[in-house]
Amino acid sequence: MPLDPHARAFLDQMQAAGIRQAHEMTVEEARAASLARVRLAGGTPTPVDRVEDRAVPSPDGDVPVRLFAPASDEPLPVLAYFHGGGWIRGSIETHEAACREIANRARLLIVSVEYRLAPEGRFPAAAEDCFAVTRWLAAHAGKWGGDGSRLAVGGDSAGGNLAAVVSQMARDRGGPPIAFQLLVYPVVEANFETPSYRDNAEGYMLTRRDMQYYWDLYAPTDAERANPYAAPLLGDLRRLPPALVINAELDPLASEGAAYAAKLREAGVPVEHTVYPGMIHGFFSGFAAFDQGTAAVAQAADALRAALGAKTPA
C-alpha cells in the first residue's frame, strides 16, 4: 500500500520542524525530540477522572508511575503500560494521550511506568523495573482502586518488547498471572535483515540505523541480544497470555511483529494480529494525527475490555 496521506503529512511536519533521526542526535537531544514529536501530533488529551503520580518499590529502588483511571465505584482491571522510545527515550509524558484514551475506552486503571532508560540503565534494567511494577500491582493494585486479579501488560515499540518480556518473566518466575498482552509494533529481535528492515529502512519515521543505535545503547553485546529477555522472539512462547499484536505496514519492525504473532500461534497462544496499511511507526502513540491511529487505539481498548471483563462505557 502507498503511504497514508496522514502519515505523509506528519512526516512533512517533522521535516519542517527540523526533527532529525535518533541516530543523528545525542541521547539528550533524542529525548527532547520525543516531546517535540508529541506536540506535532496535536490533539486534546482526553479528560480522565483520576491522574496520580506514585512510585512502586523494587529491588533496585522506587519506580515512578502515573495512574490514569475513569470514575468507578468498583475496582478496575489493571493495565501496566510501558512506553516506547528505543529504551533510551520516551516517558510517561510522551505516551499520556494514548493512556488517557485507553483508560476511558476500556474502563481500566492504567499504570504507566517510568522505567530506567539506557544507556544509564542498560539491559536488563528496564525489563526488571517493568516486571517489578507488574508483580507489585498483582498484589497491591487494590490500594489504588484496581483489581490485581485482572491484570494485563502492554506497550509500543520498545515498550512492546518489555510487555512481551514481562509476560515471559512472569511465566518463568511463578507469576504473577497476566491475562493479556498488548503488543504494539513490538521490538522482538535484533535482526536488521528482515524483509521490512530492507523495504522500510528509511523514510518512514523509524529507520534501520535508528534501531541499530537503540540496540547499541540498550543491549550492545551478542550475548545480551541472544537473551530472550532482550529478544523475546528467541524465547519459549508456550503458556503465555493471549495477545493482540498491532503493526504498521511501513515500519522496519513489521516483519518481526508478524513473526512473533505467528510463533505465539504455533505455541498455542490465542493471538490477533492486525497490520494497518500505509501506516508508519509511532502512529499509535501519536494517534491524534492519524485516522488509523485512532482506530488502533480503539481496537486495543476493545481487546483489553474483552480480555479483562471490564464493563462497557456508558
C-alpha positions in Angstrom: 0.0 0.0 0.0 1.2 3.6 -0.6 2.0 5.8 2.3 -1.2 7.0 4.1 -1.9 10.7 3.5 -2.0 11.4 7.2 1.4 9.7 7.6 2.8 11.8 4.7 1.6 15.0 6.3 3.1 14.1 9.6 6.5 13.2 8.1 6.4 16.6 6.3 5.7 18.3 9.6 8.6 16.6 11.2 10.9 17.7 8.4 9.7 21.3 8.5 10.3 21.3 12.3 13.8 20.1 11.8 13.4 16.9 13.9 16.3 14.6 12.9 16.6 10.9 13.1 17.5 9.4 16.5 20.9 8.1 15.4 21.9 11.7 14.3 21.4 13.0 17.8 22.8 12.7 21.2 20.7 10.8 23.8 19.7 14.1 25.4 18.7 15.6 22.0 16.7 12.5 21.2 14.8 12.7 24.4 13.9 16.3 23.8 12.8 15.4 20.2 10.4 12.9 21.6 8.4 15.6 23.3 8.6 17.8 20.2 7.1 15.0 18.1 4.2 14.6 20.6 3.4 18.3 20.2 3.3 17.9 16.5 0.8 15.1 16.7 -1.6 17.5 18.4 -5.0 16.6 19.7 -6.6 17.5 23.0 -5.8 15.0 25.8 -8.9 13.1 26.9 -10.1 14.1 30.4 -10.0 11.2 32.9 -11.4 11.2 36.4 -8.1 10.5 38.1 -4.4 11.1 37.3 -1.9 10.5 40.1 1.9 10.2 40.2 3.0 7.4 42.5 6.0 5.1 43.0 6.4 1.4 43.2 9.1 -0.2 45.3 11.5 -2.6 43.5 14.8 -4.3 44.4 16.7 -1.5 42.5 14.8 1.4 44.0 11.4 3.1 43.6 10.0 3.1 40.1 7.9 6.2 39.2 4.5 5.5 37.7 1.5 7.6 36.7 -2.1 6.4 37.2 -5.0 7.1 34.8 -8.5 5.9 35.8 -12.1 6.7 34.9 -14.6 7.2 37.6 -15.7 3.9 39.1 -17.5 2.6 42.2 -15.8 -0.8 41.8 -12.2 -1.9 41.5 -11.0 -1.6 37.9 -9.0 -4.0 35.8 -5.4 -3.0 35.5 -3.0 -2.4 32.6 0.7 -1.9 33.3 1.8 0.2 30.3 5.4 0.5 29.1 6.2 3.4 26.8 8.2 3.2 23.6 11.3 5.1 22.7 14.0 2.6 21.8 14.7 2.0 25.5 16.6 5.3 25.6 13.9 7.9 25.4 10.1 8.4 25.7 8.4 8.9 29.0 5.1 8.9 30.9 4.5 12.4 29.3 5.1 11.3 25.7 2.5 8.5 26.0 0.0 10.1 28.2 -2.5 10.8 25.5 -2.8 7.2 24.5 -3.0 6.0 28.1 -5.8 8.5 28.8 -7.8 7.4 25.8 -7.5 3.7 26.5 -8.3 4.2 30.2 -11.6 5.8 29.3 -12.5 3.5 26.4 -11.6 0.2 28.2 -12.5 1.4 31.7 -9.2 0.4 33.1 -6.7 1.6 35.7 -3.7 2.2 33.6 -0.3 2.4 35.4 2.2 4.0 33.1 5.8 3.0 34.1 8.8 5.3 34.1 11.4 2.6 33.8 15.1 3.2 33.7 16.4 4.3 30.4 19.6 3.3 28.6 22.5 4.0 28.4 22.3 4.9 32.1 20.2 1.8 32.7 21.3 -0.9 30.3 19.7 -4.3 29.8 18.1 -5.7 31.8 17.3 -2.6 33.9 14.1 -1.6 32.0 12.7 -5.2 32.0 13.4 -5.7 35.7 11.7 -2.4 36.5 8.6 -3.3 34.4 8.4 -6.8 36.0 8.7 -5.3 39.5 5.8 -3.0 38.9 3.7 -5.7 37.3 4.3 -8.0 40.2 3.5 -5.3 42.8 0.3 -4.4 41.0 -0.9 -8.0 41.2 -0.7 -7.9 44.9 -1.4 -4.2 45.7 -3.5 -2.6 43.0 -6.4 -2.5 45.3 -4.7 0.3 47.2 -5.2 2.4 44.0 -8.7 1.3 43.1 -7.5 -1.6 40.8 -8.2 -5.3 40.7 -4.9 -7.1 40.5 -6.5 -10.4 39.6 -7.5 -8.8 36.3 -4.1 -7.7 35.1 -2.7 -7.0 31.6 0.6 -5.7 30.2 1.1 -3.6 27.2 3.4 -1.2 25.3 4.5 0.1 22.0 7.8 -0.4 20.2 10.5 -0.9 23.0 7.5 -0.9 25.4 6.0 -3.7 23.4 9.3 -5.5 23.8 9.1 -5.0 27.6 5.4 -6.2 27.7 6.4 -9.4 25.8 9.4 -9.9 28.1 7.4 -9.3 31.3 4.9 -11.9 30.1 7.8 -14.4 29.8 9.3 -13.4 33.1 6.0 -13.9 34.9 5.7 -17.4 33.5 9.3 -18.3 34.3 9.3 -16.8 37.8 6.0 -18.3 39.0 3.8 -15.3 38.5 2.0 -13.0 38.7 -0.8 -14.3 36.5 -1.2 -12.0 33.4 -4.5 -12.1 31.5 -3.5 -10.4 28.3 -0.6 -8.7 26.4 -1.0 -5.7 24.2 2.0 -5.6 21.8 2.1 -2.5 19.5 4.8 -2.8 16.8 7.0 -4.6 19.3 10.7 -5.0 19.1 11.3 -8.7 19.5 14.8 -9.4 18.0 18.0 -7.7 16.9 17.9 -8.8 13.3 18.3 -6.0 10.9 18.0 -8.1 7.7 14.3 -8.9 7.8 12.1 -8.0 4.8 10.6 -5.0 6.5 14.1 -3.7 7.6 15.1 -3.9 3.9 11.9 -2.4 2.5 11.4 0.3 5.1 15.0 1.1 6.1 14.5 4.8 5.6 11.8 7.4 5.1 9.1 6.2 7.4 9.8 7.8 10.8 11.8 4.9 12.4 14.8 3.8 10.4 17.1 0.8 10.3 20.0 2.9 11.6 17.8 4.3 14.5 17.1 0.7 15.6 20.8 -0.2 15.4 21.6 2.9 17.6 18.9 1.9 20.1 20.2 -1.7 20.4 23.8 -0.5 20.7 22.8 1.6 23.8 20.5 -0.9 25.4 21.9 -4.4 24.7 25.2 -4.0 22.8 26.7 -7.5 23.1 25.8 -10.6 21.2 25.2 -12.5 24.4 22.6 -9.9 25.5 20.9 -9.9 22.2 20.6 -13.7 22.4 18.8 -13.5 25.7 15.0 -13.9 25.4 14.5 -11.2 28.0 16.0 -8.8 25.4 14.8 -10.5 22.3 11.6 -12.3 23.2 11.2 -13.9 19.8 14.1 -16.2 20.8 12.3 -17.5 23.8 9.8 -20.3 24.5 6.4 -18.8 23.8 4.3 -21.6 25.3 1.9 -20.8 28.2 1.9 -17.1 27.6 -1.1 -14.8 27.9 -3.4 -14.1 24.9 -2.1 -11.3 22.7 -3.1 -8.5 20.3 -0.2 -7.6 18.0 -0.6 -4.4 16.1 1.8 -3.4 13.3 2.3 -0.6 10.9 2.8 -1.7 7.3 5.6 0.8 6.5 7.7 0.1 9.6 11.1 -1.7 9.9 9.6 -3.7 12.8 6.7 -5.1 10.7 8.3 -8.5 9.9 9.3 -9.3 13.5 5.9 -8.4 14.8 4.4 -10.8 12.3 6.9 -13.4 13.2 6.1 -13.0 16.9 2.4 -13.4 16.3 3.0 -16.5 14.2 5.2 -18.1 16.8 2.7 -17.3 19.6 0.0 -19.0 17.5 2.3 -22.0 16.8 2.8 -22.2 20.6 -0.9 -22.5 21.2 -1.4 -18.9 22.4 -4.5 -17.1 21.2 -3.4 -14.1 19.2 -4.9 -11.5 16.9 -2.5 -9.7 14.5 -3.5 -6.6 12.7 -1.4 -4.6 10.2 -2.5 -1.1 9.5 -1.9 -0.3 5.8 0.1 2.6 4.8 1.0 3.4 8.4 4.3 4.3 9.9 6.0 3.6 13.3 4.6 5.9 16.0 1.1 6.1 14.7 -0.3 4.5 17.9 1.2 6.9 20.5 0.6 9.8 18.1 -2.9 8.6 17.3 -4.4 12.1 17.1 -2.6 12.8 13.8 -3.8 9.6 12.1 -7.3 8.3 11.5 -5.9 4.8 11.6 -4.1 5.6 14.9 -7.5 6.4 16.4 -8.8 3.1 15.1 -5.8 1.2 16.5 -6.3 2.7 20.0 -10.0 1.8 19.8 -9.0 -1.8 18.8 -6.6 -2.1 21.7 -9.2 -0.8 24.2 -11.8 -3.2 22.9 -9.4 -6.1 23.2 -8.4 -5.2 26.7 -12.0 -4.7 27.8 -13.0 -8.1 26.4 -9.9 -9.9 28.0 -10.3 -8.3 31.4 -14.0 -8.4 31.8 -14.3 -4.6 32.1 -17.7 -3.0 31.8 -18.7 -1.3 28.6 -18.5 2.5 29.0 -22.0 4.1 29.4 
